[in-house]
Amino acid sequence: MFKLRLLTVSLLGALSVGVAQAACTTTIGSVMSLTGSLGALGQPISKGAELGIADLNAAGGEKCTLKLSLLDDQTNPSVGVDAAKKLVDIQHVPAIVGALSSGVSAAILTSVTAPGKVVLISPSSTSPTFTDLAKEGKTGGYWFRTTPSDALQGVAMAKVAHDAGLKKVAILYLNNDYGQGLSQEFSKAFTKLGGTVTENVTYNPSQASYRSEVNKAMQPAPDAVFIIGYPGDGTTLTREWISAGGVQDFLFPDGLESQPFVNDVGAQYMKKVEGTAAGSSKTPSLETFQKEFQAKYGELPTQAYITNAYDGAILIGLAMEYEKADTGTAIRDGIRKVTDPKGTKIYAGVEQLKEAAKLIKEHKPIQYIGASGPLQFDANGDIAAPMAVWSVVDGKVKTTGQVSVDQIEALRKQM
C-alpha cells in the first residue's frame, strides 16, 4: 500500500520479514498552530493528522513509509509562510495538512502552495474567501478543506440564535479573513430571520485591552454578544465584556470551542452559551476514529477539527496510492478519485485502508467516508457538512445538538 517510488532494498530487512520491501520515505507536511491564539485547539488537532499517518503506515503492504513533518505557525501568517516554504523548498513535500487559521492558510496558499503546485488541505480554515479564490482560478485546484465554509456556519449560528429567542445581537469579531467572513454571513442570515445586529465591531489581535471595542458593542444594549475569535484574544475580550457589565448571554463559534478557554474566562460566567462548530456525521469511520484516538492519546477532547485533520492525512495517502505518484498534481487529482460516490465505500482504520489498497490494486473505484463524514468536494474544494451545536454544561464544553445540511440549505435558499 502507498508504494510511491522504489529505492534501495534493505537485504537485512528483507531477510527479517521474508519479503523485500521498498526502503523509502515520503514526507507529508503539516503547518498548524501549536502555540499562539489557536495553540489550545491546535495541539489536539495535530494529533488527528498524526493518527492518520500512523494508520496509513500500519496498513502495511509494499509502500514507502509516510512521515509527517509538523511545524508550528504560532497562529501567525508570516511564520506560517516561512514554515510552508521550509516544507516545500527544503523537504520537497507534495502536500500539506493545514493550516488552522484562515489568515494563515490564505497566506500559505497564495504565496507558497498554489504557485508551487503543492496540495494544501485544511481541517479548519472556514473563511468564504477560499471559495472566492477558487472561483477566480487562483488556487489551481490545489486547495481543499475537510470542514464547511463559514457561509454555512454563519447560517447555522443565526438559526441557533433565532431558536434561542434572541432578537438583538452585538458582534465582536477578529480582524482577519475568518472573523470578517463569519461576521458577514451571520449578520445576513440573522437579519433575514428577523433579528437585529446592534453593533458589528472589529478588533485586532494581541492588544493589551479591548475596553473601547467592548464599550462600543454595548451600546445599545443587546440580548447577547457573538464573540468571534480564538482562545488567546478571545479570553481577554470576554473577560473585559463581563467586567464591564455586559450581558452574560454568549454566542461562540468554532474558534472558541475550547475547555481551556472556558476555564480561563471562568465557568461560572458561562451559564448561557450557544456555540457552533463543524459537526461529524455518525458513520463507522467516526466510531473507529474515536476508539483509535483514545487508545493512542487518551480521552478525545470535545472540540472540532481533530477528525478533519485525520481525514486530510488519509486522503493524501489514498490519493498517492491511487495515482501511483507522490507529486502535488497527482494528489490533487487523486483526492477526487478516492472520494468517488460510485466507488466501494471505505471507512477509517487500518483494516479498511488495507481493503482500499486491494481495491486500488484491482483498479476499482473507492469512496472514502471520513471520520468527519462523507467528503464530497465541489469544484472549489468545499464540502457540505452538518454543524454541531455546543454549550457549557456544569462547566464543561459539551455537544448539545446539530444543524443538519438540509436545514442549512433550506435557510440559505430563504436568504
C-alpha positions in Angstrom: 0.0 0.0 0.0 1.1 3.5 -0.8 4.0 2.4 -3.0 5.4 5.7 -4.3 8.9 5.1 -5.6 11.4 2.2 -5.4 14.7 2.9 -3.7 17.4 0.5 -2.4 16.0 -2.6 -0.8 17.4 -3.4 2.6 18.7 -7.0 2.5 18.6 -7.3 6.3 15.0 -6.0 6.4 14.0 -8.5 3.6 15.5 -11.4 5.5 13.8 -10.4 8.7 10.3 -10.5 7.2 10.8 -12.8 4.3 9.6 -10.2 1.7 11.5 -7.4 0.0 10.1 -4.0 0.8 10.9 -0.6 -0.5 13.2 1.2 1.8 11.9 4.7 1.1 10.2 7.5 2.9 7.8 10.2 1.7 7.4 13.3 3.8 4.0 14.9 4.2 4.0 18.4 5.6 1.8 19.9 8.2 1.5 23.5 9.4 -0.6 24.0 12.5 -1.0 26.4 15.4 0.8 24.6 18.3 1.2 28.0 20.1 -0.3 31.4 19.8 -4.0 32.2 19.9 -5.0 28.9 18.5 -2.5 26.8 20.3 -5.0 25.3 22.8 -7.0 23.9 19.8 -4.1 23.2 17.5 -2.3 20.7 19.7 -5.2 18.2 19.8 -5.9 18.8 16.1 -2.3 17.9 15.1 -2.8 14.5 16.8 -5.6 13.8 14.3 -3.1 14.2 11.4 -0.5 12.1 13.2 -3.0 9.3 13.7 -3.9 9.4 10.1 -0.3 8.9 9.0 0.1 6.1 11.6 -2.9 4.3 10.2 -1.6 4.6 6.6 1.7 3.1 7.7 0.2 0.4 9.8 -2.0 -0.8 6.9 1.2 -2.5 5.5 1.9 -3.8 2.0 4.6 -2.6 -0.3 5.0 1.1 0.3 7.2 4.0 1.1 6.9 4.9 4.8 5.0 8.1 5.3 6.5 10.7 7.6 4.6 13.8 9.0 6.8 16.9 9.3 4.8 19.1 11.7 5.7 22.8 12.0 4.2 25.4 14.3 2.9 28.6 12.6 2.3 30.3 16.0 -1.1 31.4 14.6 0.8 34.0 12.6 0.6 34.3 8.8 4.2 35.3 8.3 5.5 32.4 10.5 3.2 30.1 8.6 4.5 31.1 5.2 8.1 30.6 6.4 7.2 27.1 7.7 5.5 26.2 4.4 8.5 27.4 2.4 10.7 25.2 4.5 8.5 22.2 3.8 8.2 22.9 0.1 11.6 24.2 -0.8 13.8 22.1 1.5 11.8 19.0 2.4 10.0 18.9 -1.0 6.7 17.8 0.4 3.9 17.3 -2.2 1.1 18.1 0.2 0.5 20.0 3.5 -2.2 19.3 6.1 -3.1 22.8 7.5 -3.2 25.5 8.3 -5.8 26.1 11.0 -6.3 29.8 10.9 -7.9 31.1 7.7 -5.5 34.0 7.7 -2.5 31.7 7.8 -3.9 29.3 5.2 -4.7 32.1 2.8 -1.1 33.4 3.1 0.4 30.0 2.5 -2.0 29.1 -0.3 -1.4 32.3 -2.4 2.3 32.6 -1.8 3.6 29.0 -1.5 1.4 26.1 -2.3 -0.7 27.2 -5.3 2.3 28.6 -7.1 4.4 25.6 -6.2 1.7 23.1 -7.2 1.5 21.6 -3.8 -1.8 20.5 -2.2 -3.0 22.4 0.9 -5.8 20.6 2.7 -7.0 22.4 5.8 -9.0 20.8 8.6 -10.4 24.1 9.9 -9.9 27.2 7.7 -13.6 28.2 7.2 -13.4 31.7 5.6 -15.6 32.1 2.5 -12.5 33.8 0.9 -11.2 30.5 -0.2 -14.3 29.8 -2.3 -13.8 33.2 -4.0 -10.1 32.4 -4.7 -11.0 29.1 -6.3 -13.7 30.7 -8.4 -11.2 33.3 -9.6 -8.8 30.5 -10.6 -6.2 31.4 -8.0 -5.9 28.0 -6.3 -5.2 25.9 -9.3 -7.3 23.2 -7.7 -4.6 22.6 -5.1 -6.8 23.8 -2.3 -9.2 21.5 -0.3 -10.8 21.7 3.1 -12.4 19.0 5.1 -14.6 21.4 7.0 -17.5 23.5 5.7 -17.2 27.2 4.9 -18.4 29.9 7.2 -21.1 30.5 4.6 -22.7 27.5 6.3 -21.6 28.2 9.9 -22.9 31.8 9.8 -26.4 30.5 8.7 -26.3 27.8 11.4 -25.4 30.2 14.1 -28.2 32.6 13.0 -30.7 29.7 13.3 -29.3 28.8 16.8 -29.6 32.4 17.9 -33.1 32.7 16.5 -34.3 29.4 18.0 -33.0 30.7 21.4 -35.3 33.6 21.2 -32.6 36.2 20.7 -33.7 39.4 18.9 -30.7 41.7 19.3 -27.1 40.6 19.0 -23.9 42.6 19.2 -20.9 41.2 17.3 -17.2 41.5 18.2 -15.1 39.9 15.5 -11.3 39.3 15.0 -9.9 41.4 12.2 -8.9 38.6 9.8 -10.5 36.5 7.0 -12.1 34.2 9.5 -13.7 37.0 11.6 -14.8 39.1 8.7 -16.3 36.3 6.8 -18.2 34.8 9.7 -19.5 38.1 10.9 -20.8 39.0 7.4 -22.6 35.6 7.0 -24.2 35.6 10.4 -25.3 39.2 10.0 -27.1 38.5 6.7 -28.8 35.3 8.0 -29.8 36.7 11.4 -31.3 39.8 9.8 -33.2 37.7 7.3 -34.7 35.7 10.2 -35.9 38.9 11.7 -33.1 39.7 14.2 -31.1 42.9 14.6 -27.3 43.2 14.8 -27.0 46.2 17.2 -23.3 46.7 16.6 -20.6 44.9 14.5 -17.2 45.8 16.0 -13.9 44.6 14.7 -10.8 44.1 17.0 -7.2 43.5 16.3 -5.2 40.6 17.8 -2.6 40.9 20.6 -4.0 44.1 22.3 -3.4 44.6 25.9 -7.0 45.9 26.3 -10.3 45.8 24.3 -12.2 48.2 26.5 -13.0 50.7 23.7 -14.3 47.9 21.5 -16.4 46.4 24.3 -17.9 49.8 25.2 -18.9 50.4 21.6 -20.5 46.9 21.3 -22.5 47.5 24.5 -24.5 50.5 23.1 -27.3 49.9 22.5 -27.7 47.0 24.9 -28.1 43.6 23.1 -29.7 40.4 24.2 -26.5 38.5 23.6 -23.0 39.0 22.2 -21.4 37.0 19.5 -17.6 36.9 20.0 -15.7 35.6 17.0 -12.0 34.8 17.7 -9.5 32.4 19.2 -8.9 31.4 22.8 -6.0 33.8 23.4 -7.5 37.2 22.4 -11.0 35.8 22.9 -10.3 35.2 26.6 -9.1 38.8 27.2 -12.1 40.2 25.2 -14.7 38.0 27.0 -13.2 38.9 30.4 -13.5 42.6 29.6 -17.0 42.2 28.4 -18.0 40.6 31.7 -16.1 43.1 33.8 -17.8 46.0 32.0 -21.2 44.6 32.9 -22.1 43.2 29.5 -25.0 40.7 29.2 -23.8 37.2 30.0 -25.6 35.5 27.2 -22.9 34.4 24.8 -22.7 33.1 21.2 -19.4 31.5 20.4 -18.1 30.0 17.1 -15.8 27.0 16.4 -12.7 29.1 17.2 -13.8 29.3 20.9 -15.0 25.7 21.4 -12.3 25.0 23.9 -12.3 23.8 27.5 -9.2 25.8 28.4 -10.9 28.9 27.1 -13.9 28.3 29.3 -11.7 27.6 32.3 -9.6 30.7 31.7 -12.7 33.0 31.5 -14.4 31.3 34.4 -17.1 28.6 34.0 -19.3 30.5 36.5 -19.8 33.2 33.8 -20.7 30.6 31.1 -24.2 29.6 32.1 -25.8 30.9 28.9 -23.7 29.8 25.9 -24.7 28.8 22.4 -22.0 27.7 20.1 -21.5 26.2 16.7 -18.6 24.2 15.1 -18.1 21.7 12.3 -20.0 18.6 13.1 -19.2 14.9 12.3 -21.8 12.7 10.7 -22.2 9.4 12.5 -20.5 6.9 10.3 -18.5 3.7 11.0 -15.4 5.9 10.5 -16.2 8.1 13.4 -16.6 5.2 15.9 -13.3 3.7 14.7 -11.5 7.0 14.9 -12.8 7.6 18.5 -11.6 4.2 19.6 -8.2 4.6 18.0 -7.6 8.1 19.3 -8.5 7.1 22.8 -6.2 4.1 22.7 -3.3 6.2 21.4 -3.7 9.6 23.1 -6.4 9.2 25.8 -9.7 10.9 26.0 -10.9 12.7 22.9 -11.4 16.4 23.6 -14.8 18.0 22.9 -13.7 20.3 20.2 -13.9 20.5 16.4 -11.4 19.6 13.7 -9.5 16.6 15.1 -11.4 14.2 12.8 -11.0 16.7 9.9 -7.2 16.6 10.3 -7.2 12.8 10.3 -9.3 12.8 7.1 -6.9 15.2 5.4 -4.0 12.9 6.0 -5.8 9.8 4.9 -7.0 11.5 1.7 -3.4 12.4 0.8 -2.2 8.9 1.3 -5.1 7.3 -0.6 -4.6 9.8 -3.5 -0.9 8.9 -3.8 -1.7 5.2 -3.8 -4.4 5.7 -6.5 -2.2 7.8 -8.8 0.9 5.7 -8.0 2.8 9.0 -7.7 3.7 11.5 -4.9 3.5 14.8 -6.8 1.2 17.6 -5.8 -0.6 17.3 -9.1 -1.2 13.6 -8.6 -2.5 14.2 -5.1 -4.8 17.0 -6.4 -6.3 14.7 -9.0 -6.3 11.6 -6.8 -8.3 13.1 -4.0 -11.3 13.4 -6.2 -10.9 9.8 -7.4 -10.8 8.3 -3.9 -14.0 10.1 -2.9 -15.9 8.8 -6.0 -19.6 8.4 -4.9 -19.8 5.4 -7.3 -17.0 3.6 -5.6 -16.9 1.0 -2.9 -17.2 2.7 0.5 -14.0 2.7 2.5 -14.0 3.8 6.2 -11.4 4.9 8.7 -9.0 2.5 10.3 -6.2 0.2 9.4 -8.3 -2.8 8.2 -10.4 -0.6 5.9 -7.2 1.0 4.5 -5.9 -2.5 3.7 -9.2 -3.1 1.8 -8.6 0.2 0.0 -5.2 -0.9 -1.2 -6.6 -4.2 -2.5 -9.3 -2.4 -4.5 -6.9 0.2 -5.9 -4.6 -2.5 -7.0 -7.5 -4.1 -8.8 -8.3 -0.7 -10.5 -11.6 -0.4 -8.7 -13.1 2.9 -7.7 -13.4 3.7 -4.0 -15.2 6.3 -1.9 -13.5 7.2 1.4 -16.1 8.1 4.1 -14.3 10.1 6.6 -14.3 10.3 10.4 -15.8 13.8 9.9 -18.4 12.4 7.5 -18.8 12.0 3.7 -16.3 14.1 1.8 -17.7 15.3 -1.5 -15.6 18.2 -2.8 -17.1 20.7 -5.2 -15.2 22.4 -7.9 -13.9 24.9 -5.3 -12.6 22.3 -2.8 -15.5 22.9 -0.5 -17.8 20.3 1.2 -21.2 20.4 2.8 -21.4 19.1 6.3 -23.6 19.5 9.4 -22.8 22.0 12.1 -22.6 20.8 15.7 -24.3 22.9 18.4 -22.3 23.1 21.7 -22.8 24.7 25.1 -21.2 24.7 28.5 -22.9 22.3 30.9 -21.8 22.2 34.5 -18.6 24.0 33.5 -17.8 21.5 30.7 -17.9 22.0 26.9 -20.5 19.6 25.5 -22.2 19.0 22.2 -25.9 19.6 22.6 -27.3 19.4 19.2 -26.8 19.7 15.4 -28.0 21.7 12.5 -28.2 19.4 9.5 -27.0 20.0 6.0 -30.7 20.1 4.8 -31.6 22.7 7.4 -28.7 24.9 6.5 -29.5 24.6 2.8 -33.2 25.4 3.3 -32.2 28.6 5.2 -29.7 29.6 2.5 -32.5 29.3 -0.1 -34.7 31.5 2.0 -31.9 34.1 2.0 
